[in-house]
Amino acid sequence: MAKPGRMDKLITIQEWGADSPAQDAYGAPSGTWATYATRWAEKIDKSGREFFTGGTVGEATCMWKTYYIDGLTTKMRISYDSEYYDIIGIKELGRRDTHEITAKVQS
């Protein structure tokens, strides 16, 4: 069950809105990210890892707990505080009560 007092981060779930027939100069499908849903959520940092390969690269995984979002998929992303998080896992808690979303910070 969700604890509303801990949901103090306003996140935006975005989905890729590909313009089907349109392509960019390189032949890749063009489109933009569009808002799918906006929800209050709790952020729980899970792990952080940095490694050196010709430069410093950081990788951080976190979990977001929020109320159920119908149609949520791993093809979507989370936008929060000028950062983007790729959704890599979704777990439904209860009967359409809460989602536990595992996400990785885009670098």
Biopython code that builds the backbone (N, CA, C, O; Angstrom):
import numpy as np
from Bio.PDB.StructureBuilder import StructureBuilder

atoms = [
    (1, "MET", "N", (0.836, -1.175, 0.000)),
    (1, "MET", "CA", (0.000, 0.000, 0.000)),
    (1, "MET", "C", (0.884, 1.242, 0.000)),
    (1, "MET", "O", (1.936, 1.275, 0.639)),
    (2, "ALA", "N", (0.445, 2.242, -0.715)),
    (2, "ALA", "CA", (1.196, 3.484, -0.844)),
    (2, "ALA", "C", (1.057, 4.344, 0.408)),
    (2, "ALA", "O", (0.021, 4.346, 1.074)),
    (3, "LYS", "N", (2.121, 5.066, 0.706)),
    (3, "LYS", "CA", (2.106, 6.013, 1.809)),
    (3, "LYS", "C", (2.180, 7.410, 1.202)),
    (3, "LYS", "O", (3.261, 7.870, 0.835)),
    (4, "PRO", "N", (1.030, 8.091, 1.094)),
    (4, "PRO", "CA", (0.972, 9.375, 0.395)),
    (4, "PRO", "C", (1.952, 10.421, 0.909)),
    (4, "PRO", "O", (2.439, 11.232, 0.122)),
    (5, "GLY", "N", (2.256, 10.428, 2.197)),
    (5, "GLY", "CA", (3.175, 11.414, 2.752)),
    (5, "GLY", "C", (4.581, 11.320, 2.198)),
    (5, "GLY", "O", (5.322, 12.303, 2.216)),
    (6, "ARG", "N", (4.957, 10.154, 1.707)),
    (6, "ARG", "CA", (6.296, 9.959, 1.138)),
    (6, "ARG", "C", (6.349, 10.303, -0.348)),
    (6, "ARG", "O", (7.434, 10.443, -0.914)),
    (7, "MET", "N", (5.204, 10.438, -0.970)),
    (7, "MET", "CA", (5.154, 10.772, -2.398)),
    (7, "MET", "C", (5.275, 12.289, -2.551)),
    (7, "MET", "O", (4.280, 13.002, -2.686)),
    (8, "ASP", "N", (6.525, 12.757, -2.524)),
    (8, "ASP", "CA", (6.763, 14.195, -2.531)),
    (8, "ASP", "C", (7.480, 14.689, -3.790)),
    (8, "ASP", "O", (7.923, 15.836, -3.842)),
    (9, "LYS", "N", (7.592, 13.836, -4.788)),
    (9, "LYS", "CA", (8.241, 14.204, -6.052)),
    (9, "LYS", "C", (7.200, 14.147, -7.170)),
    (9, "LYS", "O", (6.538, 13.127, -7.360)),
    (10, "LEU", "N", (7.064, 15.236, -7.898)),
    (10, "LEU", "CA", (6.118, 15.271, -9.013)),
    (10, "LEU", "C", (6.852, 14.823, -10.277)),
    (10, "LEU", "O", (7.736, 15.520, -10.774)),
    (11, "ILE", "N", (6.471, 13.643, -10.790)),
    (11, "ILE", "CA", (7.138, 13.082, -11.969)),
    (11, "ILE", "C", (6.206, 13.135, -13.180)),
    (11, "ILE", "O", (4.983, 13.202, -13.052)),
    (12, "THR", "N", (6.819, 13.104, -14.337)),
    (12, "THR", "CA", (6.064, 13.050, -15.591)),
    (12, "THR", "C", (6.459, 11.775, -16.318)),
    (12, "THR", "O", (7.641, 11.531, -16.560)),
    (13, "ILE", "N", (5.468, 10.965, -16.667)),
    (13, "ILE", "CA", (5.699, 9.772, -17.475)),
    (13, "ILE", "C", (5.546, 10.218, -18.931)),
    (13, "ILE", "O", (4.548, 10.835, -19.301)),
    (14, "GLN", "N", (6.540, 9.897, -19.741)),
    (14, "GLN", "CA", (6.509, 10.302, -21.148)),
    (14, "GLN", "C", (6.555, 9.082, -22.050)),
    (14, "GLN", "O", (7.177, 8.071, -21.726)),
    (15, "GLU", "N", (5.883, 9.198, -23.193)),
    (15, "GLU", "CA", (5.942, 8.141, -24.206)),
    (15, "GLU", "C", (6.432, 8.741, -25.512)),
    (15, "GLU", "O", (6.218, 9.919, -25.799)),
    (16, "TRP", "N", (7.093, 7.900, -26.294)),
    (16, "TRP", "CA", (7.633, 8.329, -27.579)),
    (16, "TRP", "C", (6.498, 8.403, -28.577)),
    (16, "TRP", "O", (5.819, 7.408, -28.828)),
    (17, "GLY", "N", (6.289, 9.572, -29.145)),
    (17, "GLY", "CA", (5.228, 9.760, -30.132)),
    (17, "GLY", "C", (5.823, 9.831, -31.514)),
    (17, "GLY", "O", (6.028, 10.918, -32.053)),
    (18, "ALA", "N", (6.101, 8.678, -32.092)),
    (18, "ALA", "CA", (6.716, 8.639, -33.421)),
    (18, "ALA", "C", (5.712, 9.054, -34.489)),
    (18, "ALA", "O", (4.581, 8.570, -34.527)),
    (19, "ASP", "N", (6.151, 9.957, -35.350)),
    (19, "ASP", "CA", (5.330, 10.347, -36.494)),
    (19, "ASP", "C", (5.567, 9.298, -37.574)),
    (19, "ASP", "O", (6.562, 9.361, -38.296)),
    (20, "SER", "N", (4.670, 8.349, -37.684)),
    (20, "SER", "CA", (4.849, 7.155, -38.511)),
    (20, "SER", "C", (5.535, 7.367, -39.859)),
    (20, "SER", "O", (6.593, 6.782, -40.091)),
    (21, "PRO", "N", (4.977, 8.182, -40.757)),
    (21, "PRO", "CA", (5.609, 8.270, -42.074)),
    (21, "PRO", "C", (6.853, 9.146, -42.111)),
    (21, "PRO", "O", (7.637, 9.057, -43.056)),
    (22, "ALA", "N", (7.049, 9.996, -41.096)),
    (22, "ALA", "CA", (8.157, 10.953, -41.127)),
    (22, "ALA", "C", (9.482, 10.294, -40.759)),
    (22, "ALA", "O", (9.546, 9.419, -39.895)),
    (23, "GLN", "N", (10.536, 10.740, -41.440)),
    (23, "GLN", "CA", (11.881, 10.267, -41.144)),
    (23, "GLN", "C", (12.815, 11.458, -41.131)),
    (23, "GLN", "O", (12.583, 12.461, -41.806)),
    (24, "ASP", "N", (13.889, 11.328, -40.341)),
    (24, "ASP", "CA", (14.867, 12.406, -40.322)),
    (24, "ASP", "C", (15.824, 12.243, -41.501)),
    (24, "ASP", "O", (15.638, 11.360, -42.338)),
    (25, "ALA", "N", (16.846, 13.093, -41.566)),
    (25, "ALA", "CA", (17.794, 13.083, -42.683)),
    (25, "ALA", "C", (18.573, 11.773, -42.795)),
    (25, "ALA", "O", (19.110, 11.461, -43.858)),
    (26, "TYR", "N", (18.637, 11.005, -41.704)),
    (26, "TYR", "CA", (19.381, 9.743, -41.705)),
    (26, "TYR", "C", (18.478, 8.527, -41.897)),
    (26, "TYR", "O", (18.955, 7.393, -41.858)),
    (27, "GLY", "N", (17.192, 8.748, -42.102)),
    (27, "GLY", "CA", (16.256, 7.652, -42.334)),
    (27, "GLY", "C", (15.654, 7.055, -41.076)),
    (27, "GLY", "O", (14.884, 6.098, -41.149)),
    (28, "ALA", "N", (15.999, 7.612, -39.918)),
    (28, "ALA", "CA", (15.433, 7.113, -38.655)),
    (28, "ALA", "C", (14.052, 7.734, -38.432)),
    (28, "ALA", "O", (13.818, 8.878, -38.820)),
    (29, "PRO", "N", (13.135, 6.984, -37.807)),
    (29, "PRO", "CA", (11.809, 7.550, -37.540)),
    (29, "PRO", "C", (11.929, 8.780, -36.645)),
    (29, "PRO", "O", (12.678, 8.775, -35.668)),
    (30, "SER", "N", (11.189, 9.827, -36.985)),
    (30, "SER", "CA", (11.257, 11.042, -36.174)),
    (30, "SER", "C", (10.037, 11.116, -35.267)),
    (30, "SER", "O", (9.004, 10.507, -35.543)),
    (31, "GLY", "N", (10.169, 11.847, -34.216)),
    (31, "GLY", "CA", (9.077, 12.005, -33.256)),
    (31, "GLY", "C", (9.582, 12.739, -32.033)),
    (31, "GLY", "O", (10.737, 13.160, -31.981)),
    (32, "THR", "N", (8.719, 12.890, -31.057)),
    (32, "THR", "CA", (9.086, 13.579, -29.830)),
    (32, "THR", "C", (8.491, 12.846, -28.641)),
    (32, "THR", "O", (7.572, 12.041, -28.789)),
    (33, "TRP", "N", (9.020, 13.131, -27.469)),
    (33, "TRP", "CA", (8.472, 12.585, -26.238)),
    (33, "TRP", "C", (7.276, 13.430, -25.838)),
    (33, "TRP", "O", (7.350, 14.658, -25.843)),
    (34, "ALA", "N", (6.174, 12.778, -25.494)),
    (34, "ALA", "CA", (4.950, 13.472, -25.090)),
    (34, "ALA", "C", (4.532, 13.006, -23.697)),
    (34, "ALA", "O", (4.795, 11.867, -23.310)),
    (35, "THR", "N", (3.888, 13.880, -22.960)),
    (35, "THR", "CA", (3.424, 13.552, -21.612)),
    (35, "THR", "C", (2.306, 12.521, -21.665)),
    (35, "THR", "O", (1.314, 12.703, -22.371)),
    (36, "TYR", "N", (2.472, 11.444, -20.918)),
    (36, "TYR", "CA", (1.474, 10.382, -20.808)),
    (36, "TYR", "C", (0.687, 10.537, -19.507)),
    (36, "TYR", "O", (-0.534, 10.385, -19.488)),
    (37, "ALA", "N", (1.405, 10.842, -18.414)),
    (37, "ALA", "CA", (0.758, 11.022, -17.111)),
    (37, "ALA", "C", (1.679, 11.824, -16.202)),
    (37, "ALA", "O", (2.898, 11.807, -16.374)),
    (38, "THR", "N", (1.103, 12.517, -15.247)),
    (38, "THR", "CA", (1.858, 13.228, -14.227)),
    (38, "THR", "C", (1.350, 12.742, -12.879)),
    (38, "THR", "O", (0.145, 12.742, -12.629)),
    (39, "ARG", "N", (2.273, 12.325, -12.003)),
    (39, "ARG", "CA", (1.893, 11.748, -10.711)),
    (39, "ARG", "C", (2.871, 12.165, -9.622)),
    (39, "ARG", "O", (4.030, 12.478, -9.898)),
    (40, "TRP", "N", (2.397, 12.166, -8.394)),
    (40, "TRP", "CA", (3.269, 12.299, -7.231)),
    (40, "TRP", "C", (3.875, 10.930, -6.966)),
    (40, "TRP", "O", (3.191, 9.912, -7.071)),
    (41, "ALA", "N", (5.159, 10.905, -6.622)),
    (41, "ALA", "CA", (5.850, 9.635, -6.417)),
    (41, "ALA", "C", (6.888, 9.748, -5.312)),
    (41, "ALA", "O", (7.319, 10.839, -4.937)),
    (42, "GLU", "N", (7.273, 8.587, -4.806)),
    (42, "GLU", "CA", (8.364, 8.477, -3.844)),
    (42, "GLU", "C", (9.576, 7.927, -4.587)),
    (42, "GLU", "O", (9.467, 6.941, -5.316)),
    (43, "LYS", "N", (10.726, 8.563, -4.405)),
    (43, "LYS", "CA", (11.953, 8.099, -5.058)),
    (43, "LYS", "C", (12.823, 7.377, -4.042)),
    (43, "LYS", "O", (13.088, 7.892, -2.956)),
    (44, "ILE", "N", (13.266, 6.170, -4.409)),
    (44, "ILE", "CA", (14.148, 5.383, -3.557)),
    (44, "ILE", "C", (15.380, 5.036, -4.377)),
    (44, "ILE", "O", (15.294, 4.271, -5.338)),
    (45, "ASP", "N", (16.530, 5.598, -4.001)),
    (45, "ASP", "CA", (17.776, 5.298, -4.720)),
    (45, "ASP", "C", (18.212, 3.886, -4.376)),
    (45, "ASP", "O", (18.314, 3.525, -3.204)),
    (46, "LYS", "N", (18.470, 3.087, -5.411)),
    (46, "LYS", "CA", (18.819, 1.674, -5.221)),
    (46, "LYS", "C", (20.316, 1.428, -5.313)),
    (46, "LYS", "O", (20.897, 0.785, -4.439)),
    (47, "SER", "N", (20.934, 1.930, -6.353)),
    (47, "SER", "CA", (22.368, 1.673, -6.506)),
    (47, "SER", "C", (22.993, 2.748, -7.368)),
    (47, "SER", "O", (22.318, 3.412, -8.154)),
    (48, "GLY", "N", (24.263, 2.903, -7.211)),
    (48, "GLY", "CA", (25.007, 3.832, -8.045)),
    (48, "GLY", "C", (26.320, 3.185, -8.410)),
    (48, "GLY", "O", (26.934, 2.502, -7.590)),
    (49, "ARG", "N", (26.749, 3.396, -9.628)),
    (49, "ARG", "CA", (27.980, 2.752, -10.068)),
    (49, "ARG", "C", (28.687, 3.707, -11.021)),
    (49, "ARG", "O", (28.071, 4.254, -11.936)),
    (50, "GLU", "N", (29.937, 3.895, -10.809)),
    (50, "GLU", "CA", (30.734, 4.706, -11.709)),
    (50, "GLU", "C", (31.943, 3.897, -12.150)),
    (50, "GLU", "O", (32.557, 3.184, -11.356)),
    (51, "PHE", "N", (32.263, 4.017, -13.386)),
    (51, "PHE", "CA", (33.427, 3.310, -13.901)),
    (51, "PHE", "C", (34.132, 4.205, -14.899)),
    (51, "PHE", "O", (33.549, 5.163, -15.406)),
    (52, "PHE", "N", (35.374, 3.896, -15.178)),
    (52, "PHE", "CA", (36.205, 4.741, -16.015)),
    (52, "PHE", "C", (36.549, 4.026, -17.315)),
    (52, "PHE", "O", (37.200, 2.981, -17.322)),
    (53, "THR", "N", (36.087, 4.628, -18.424)),
    (53, "THR", "CA", (36.420, 4.098, -19.744)),
    (53, "THR", "C", (36.632, 5.300, -20.665)),
    (53, "THR", "O", (35.738, 5.674, -21.424)),
    (54, "GLY", "N", (37.769, 5.876, -20.596)),
    (54, "GLY", "CA", (38.044, 7.043, -21.415)),
    (54, "GLY", "C", (37.311, 8.282, -20.918)),
    (54, "GLY", "O", (37.260, 9.289, -21.623)),
    (55, "GLY", "N", (36.764, 8.228, -19.762)),
    (55, "GLY", "CA", (36.002, 9.321, -19.169)),
    (55, "GLY", "C", (35.146, 8.746, -18.062)),
    (55, "GLY", "O", (35.003, 7.528, -17.960)),
    (56, "THR", "N", (34.586, 9.585, -17.246)),
    (56, "THR", "CA", (33.766, 9.085, -16.154)),
    (56, "THR", "C", (32.333, 8.918, -16.622)),
    (56, "THR", "O", (31.736, 9.840, -17.177)),
    (57, "VAL", "N", (31.797, 7.749, -16.396)),
    (57, "VAL", "CA", (30.416, 7.459, -16.768)),
    (57, "VAL", "C", (29.697, 7.022, -15.506)),
    (57, "VAL", "O", (30.172, 6.136, -14.797)),
    (58, "GLY", "N", (28.581, 7.619, -15.224)),
    (58, "GLY", "CA", (27.832, 7.244, -14.026)),
    (58, "GLY", "C", (26.578, 6.484, -14.401)),
    (58, "GLY", "O", (25.929, 6.783, -15.403)),
    (59, "GLU", "N", (26.247, 5.508, -13.593)),
    (59, "GLU", "CA", (25.002, 4.761, -13.821)),
    (59, "GLU", "C", (24.309, 4.618, -12.477)),
    (59, "GLU", "O", (24.881, 4.096, -11.520)),
    (60, "ALA", "N", (23.095, 5.079, -12.418)),
    (60, "ALA", "CA", (22.344, 5.006, -11.165)),
    (60, "ALA", "C", (20.974, 4.394, -11.429)),
    (60, "ALA", "O", (20.296, 4.730, -12.400)),
    (61, "THR", "N", (20.589, 3.491, -10.541)),
    (61, "THR", "CA", (19.282, 2.855, -10.634)),
    (61, "THR", "C", (18.468, 3.286, -9.422)),
    (61, "THR", "O", (18.979, 3.333, -8.303)),
    (62, "CYS", "N", (17.212, 3.595, -9.654)),
    (62, "CYS", "CA", (16.346, 3.972, -8.546)),
    (62, "CYS", "C", (14.968, 3.350, -8.739)),
    (62, "CYS", "O", (14.650, 2.797, -9.792)),
    (63, "MET", "N", (14.179, 3.458, -7.707)),
    (63, "MET", "CA", (12.820, 2.934, -7.759)),
    (63, "MET", "C", (11.871, 4.081, -7.434)),
    (63, "MET", "O", (12.140, 4.902, -6.557)),
    (64, "TRP", "N", (10.772, 4.120, -8.150)),
    (64, "TRP", "CA", (9.730, 5.108, -7.922)),
    (64, "TRP", "C", (8.469, 4.374, -7.494)),
    (64, "TRP", "O", (8.080, 3.397, -8.134)),
    (65, "LYS", "N", (7.832, 4.821, -6.434)),
    (65, "LYS", "CA", (6.540, 4.277, -6.025)),
    (65, "LYS", "C", (5.496, 5.343, -6.274)),
    (65, "LYS", "O", (5.631, 6.479, -5.820)),
    (66, "THR", "N", (4.460, 4.972, -6.994)),
    (66, "THR", "CA", (3.400, 5.911, -7.316)),
    (66, "THR", "C", (2.084, 5.160, -7.451)),
    (66, "THR", "O", (2.059, 3.932, -7.532)),
    (67, "TYR", "N", (1.003, 5.909, -7.473)),
    (67, "TYR", "CA", (-0.288, 5.262, -7.673)),
    (67, "TYR", "C", (-0.358, 4.666, -9.071)),
    (67, "TYR", "O", (0.335, 5.118, -9.982)),
    (68, "TYR", "N", (-1.188, 3.662, -9.232)),
    (68, "TYR", "CA", (-1.322, 2.886, -10.465)),
    (68, "TYR", "C", (-1.521, 3.802, -11.687)),
    (68, "TYR", "O", (-2.292, 4.760, -11.645)),
    (69, "ILE", "N", (-0.805, 3.480, -12.769)),
    (69, "ILE", "CA", (-0.927, 4.207, -14.036)),
    (69, "ILE", "C", (-1.325, 3.200, -15.104)),
    (69, "ILE", "O", (-0.526, 2.342, -15.479)),
    (70, "ASP", "N", (-2.532, 3.298, -15.586)),
    (70, "ASP", "CA", (-3.043, 2.372, -16.595)),
    (70, "ASP", "C", (-2.242, 2.516, -17.888)),
    (70, "ASP", "O", (-2.033, 3.632, -18.364)),
    (71, "GLY", "N", (-1.793, 1.400, -18.458)),
    (71, "GLY", "CA", (-1.085, 1.402, -19.739)),
    (71, "GLY", "C", (0.411, 1.665, -19.644)),
    (71, "GLY", "O", (1.064, 1.817, -20.676)),
    (72, "LEU", "N", (0.968, 1.723, -18.457)),
    (72, "LEU", "CA", (2.390, 1.983, -18.273)),
    (72, "LEU", "C", (3.228, 0.840, -18.867)),
    (72, "LEU", "O", (2.931, -0.333, -18.638)),
    (73, "THR", "N", (4.272, 1.185, -19.630)),
    (73, "THR", "CA", (5.139, 0.172, -20.236)),
    (73, "THR", "C", (6.607, 0.556, -20.068)),
    (73, "THR", "O", (6.927, 1.682, -19.687)),
    (74, "THR", "N", (7.489, -0.393, -20.357)),
    (74, "THR", "CA", (8.924, -0.134, -20.280)),
    (74, "THR", "C", (9.445, 0.644, -21.489)),
    (74, "THR", "O", (10.639, 0.932, -21.565)),
    (75, "LYS", "N", (8.580, 0.983, -22.420)),
    (75, "LYS", "CA", (8.987, 1.812, -23.563)),
    (75, "LYS", "C", (8.864, 3.297, -23.223)),
    (75, "LYS", "O", (9.189, 4.157, -24.042)),
    (76, "MET", "N", (8.394, 3.589, -22.015)),
    (76, "MET", "CA", (8.215, 4.966, -21.572)),
    (76, "MET", "C", (9.403, 5.395, -20.722)),
    (76, "MET", "O", (10.270, 4.584, -20.396)),
    (77, "ARG", "N", (9.436, 6.663, -20.371)),
    (77, "ARG", "CA", (10.487, 7.179, -19.508)),
    (77, "ARG", "C", (9.881, 8.125, -18.476)),
    (77, "ARG", "O", (8.740, 8.569, -18.608)),
    (78, "ILE", "N", (10.674, 8.422, -17.445)),
    (78, "ILE", "CA", (10.255, 9.343, -16.397)),
    (78, "ILE", "C", (11.086, 10.613, -16.514)),
    (78, "ILE", "O", (12.299, 10.563, -16.718)),
    (79, "SER", "N", (10.421, 11.735, -16.384)),
    (79, "SER", "CA", (11.103, 13.021, -16.348)),
    (79, "SER", "C", (10.907, 13.602, -14.954)),
    (79, "SER", "O", (9.782, 13.745, -14.473)),
    (80, "TYR", "N", (12.041, 13.939, -14.307)),
    (80, "TYR", "CA", (11.970, 14.554, -12.985)),
    (80, "TYR", "C", (13.187, 15.450, -12.768)),
    (80, "TYR", "O", (14.324, 15.025, -12.975)),
    (81, "ASP", "N", (12.946, 16.666, -12.359)),
    (81, "ASP", "CA", (14.005, 17.603, -11.983)),
    (81, "ASP", "C", (15.091, 17.710, -13.071)),
    (81, "ASP", "O", (16.285, 17.626, -12.781)),
    (82, "SER", "N", (14.660, 17.893, -14.307)),
    (82, "SER", "CA", (15.545, 18.059, -15.466)),
    (82, "SER", "C", (16.409, 16.832, -15.773)),
    (82, "SER", "O", (17.420, 16.947, -16.466)),
    (83, "GLU", "N", (16.019, 15.660, -15.263)),
    (83, "GLU", "CA", (16.696, 14.405, -15.588)),
    (83, "GLU", "C", (15.681, 13.432, -16.171)),
    (83, "GLU", "O", (14.484, 13.514, -15.896)),
    (84, "TYR", "N", (16.186, 12.514, -16.978)),
    (84, "TYR", "CA", (15.330, 11.498, -17.590)),
    (84, "TYR", "C", (15.765, 10.121, -17.115)),
    (84, "TYR", "O", (16.956, 9.838, -16.982)),
    (85, "TYR", "N", (14.770, 9.265, -16.863)),
    (85, "TYR", "CA", (15.017, 7.918, -16.352)),
    (85, "TYR", "C", (14.350, 6.914, -17.288)),
    (85, "TYR", "O", (13.149, 7.005, -17.540)),
    (86, "ASP", "N", (15.121, 5.958, -17.803)),
    (86, "ASP", "CA", (14.561, 4.887, -18.631)),
    (86, "ASP", "C", (13.890, 3.869, -17.718)),
    (86, "ASP", "O", (14.502, 3.394, -16.761)),
    (87, "ILE", "N", (12.646, 3.535, -18.004)),
    (87, "ILE", "CA", (11.927, 2.542, -17.213)),
    (87, "ILE", "C", (12.419, 1.159, -17.622)),
    (87, "ILE", "O", (12.327, 0.780, -18.789)),
    (88, "ILE", "N", (12.945, 0.401, -16.649)),
    (88, "ILE", "CA", (13.471, -0.931, -16.960)),
    (88, "ILE", "C", (12.676, -2.045, -16.283)),
    (88, "ILE", "O", (12.900, -3.222, -16.562)),
    (89, "GLY", "N", (11.759, -1.686, -15.403)),
    (89, "GLY", "CA", (10.927, -2.686, -14.743)),
    (89, "GLY", "C", (9.706, -2.059, -14.097)),
    (89, "GLY", "O", (9.764, -0.944, -13.578)),
    (90, "ILE", "N", (8.597, -2.790, -14.136)),
    (90, "ILE", "CA", (7.344, -2.309, -13.550)),
    (90, "ILE", "C", (6.739, -3.437, -12.733)),
    (90, "ILE", "O", (6.588, -4.560, -13.215)),
    (91, "LYS", "N", (6.398, -3.127, -11.500)),
    (91, "LYS", "CA", (5.777, -4.118, -10.630)),
    (91, "LYS", "C", (4.482, -3.519, -10.081)),
    (91, "LYS", "O", (4.482, -2.428, -9.512)),
    (92, "GLU", "N", (3.390, -4.243, -10.259)),
    (92, "GLU", "CA", (2.098, -3.798, -9.744)),
    (92, "GLU", "C", (1.930, -4.320, -8.317)),
    (92, "GLU", "O", (2.082, -5.516, -8.065)),
    (93, "LEU", "N", (1.622, -3.435, -7.406)),
    (93, "LEU", "CA", (1.391, -3.806, -6.015)),
    (93, "LEU", "C", (-0.096, -3.682, -5.715)),
    (93, "LEU", "O", (-0.713, -2.658, -6.008)),
    (94, "GLY", "N", (-0.657, -4.712, -5.139)),
    (94, "GLY", "CA", (-2.096, -4.687, -4.868)),
    (94, "GLY", "C", (-2.879, -4.851, -6.160)),
    (94, "GLY", "O", (-2.321, -5.184, -7.206)),
    (95, "ARG", "N", (-4.142, -4.619, -6.073)),
    (95, "ARG", "CA", (-5.001, -4.710, -7.258)),
    (95, "ARG", "C", (-5.187, -3.332, -7.861)),
    (95, "ARG", "O", (-6.105, -2.592, -7.506)),
    (96, "ARG", "N", (-4.286, -3.007, -8.787)),
    (96, "ARG", "CA", (-4.303, -1.711, -9.448)),
    (96, "ARG", "C", (-4.237, -0.567, -8.440)),
    (96, "ARG", "O", (-4.879, 0.471, -8.602)),
    (97, "ASP", "N", (-3.437, -0.789, -7.392)),
    (97, "ASP", "CA", (-3.307, 0.214, -6.338)),
    (97, "ASP", "C", (-2.063, 1.071, -6.549)),
    (97, "ASP", "O", (-2.144, 2.299, -6.582)),
    (98, "THR", "N", (-0.917, 0.418, -6.690)),
    (98, "THR", "CA", (0.361, 1.122, -6.739)),
    (98, "THR", "C", (1.288, 0.463, -7.758)),
    (98, "THR", "O", (1.205, -0.739, -8.012)),
    (99, "HIS", "N", (2.164, 1.271, -8.328)),
    (99, "HIS", "CA", (3.241, 0.751, -9.187)),
    (99, "HIS", "C", (4.580, 1.003, -8.506)),
    (99, "HIS", "O", (4.798, 2.042, -7.883)),
    (100, "GLU", "N", (5.456, 0.034, -8.641)),
    (100, "GLU", "CA", (6.844, 0.159, -8.241)),
    (100, "GLU", "C", (7.624, 0.144, -9.544)),
    (100, "GLU", "O", (7.692, -0.886, -10.215)),
    (101, "ILE", "N", (8.209, 1.265, -9.906)),
    (101, "ILE", "CA", (8.884, 1.410, -11.198)),
    (101, "ILE", "C", (10.383, 1.446, -10.976)),
    (101, "ILE", "O", (10.880, 2.287, -10.227)),
    (102, "THR", "N", (11.112, 0.538, -11.620)),
    (102, "THR", "CA", (12.570, 0.545, -11.562)),
    (102, "THR", "C", (13.046, 1.308, -12.795)),
    (102, "THR", "O", (12.601, 1.048, -13.914)),
    (103, "ALA", "N", (13.957, 2.252, -12.571)),
    (103, "ALA", "CA", (14.416, 3.093, -13.677)),
    (103, "ALA", "C", (15.903, 3.365, -13.561)),
    (103, "ALA", "O", (16.484, 3.320, -12.477)),
    (104, "LYS", "N", (16.506, 3.650, -14.711)),
    (104, "LYS", "CA", (17.939, 3.946, -14.802)),
    (104, "LYS", "C", (18.093, 5.357, -15.347)),
    (104, "LYS", "O", (17.452, 5.720, -16.334)),
    (105, "VAL", "N", (18.940, 6.150, -14.708)),
    (105, "VAL", "CA", (19.183, 7.516, -15.154)),
    (105, "VAL", "C", (19.844, 7.487, -16.532)),
    (105, "VAL", "O", (20.796, 6.741, -16.759)),
    (106, "GLN", "N", (19.331, 8.301, -17.438)),
    (106, "GLN", "CA", (19.969, 8.409, -18.750)),
    (106, "GLN", "C", (21.248, 9.215, -18.594)),
    (106, "GLN", "O", (21.284, 10.212, -17.873)),
    (107, "SER", "N", (22.299, 8.772, -19.281)),
    (107, "SER", "CA", (23.549, 9.523, -19.175)),
    (107, "SER", "C", (23.844, 10.275, -20.444)),
    (107, "SER", "O", (24.861, 10.964, -20.531)),
]
sb = StructureBuilder()
sb.init_structure("model")
sb.init_model(0)
sb.init_chain("A")
sb.init_seg("    ")
for serial, (resi, resn, name, xyz) in enumerate(atoms, 1):
    if name == "N":
        sb.init_residue(resn, " ", resi, " ")
    sb.init_atom(name, np.array(xyz, "f"), 0.0, 1.0, " ", f" {name:<3s}", serial, name[0])
structure = sb.get_structure()
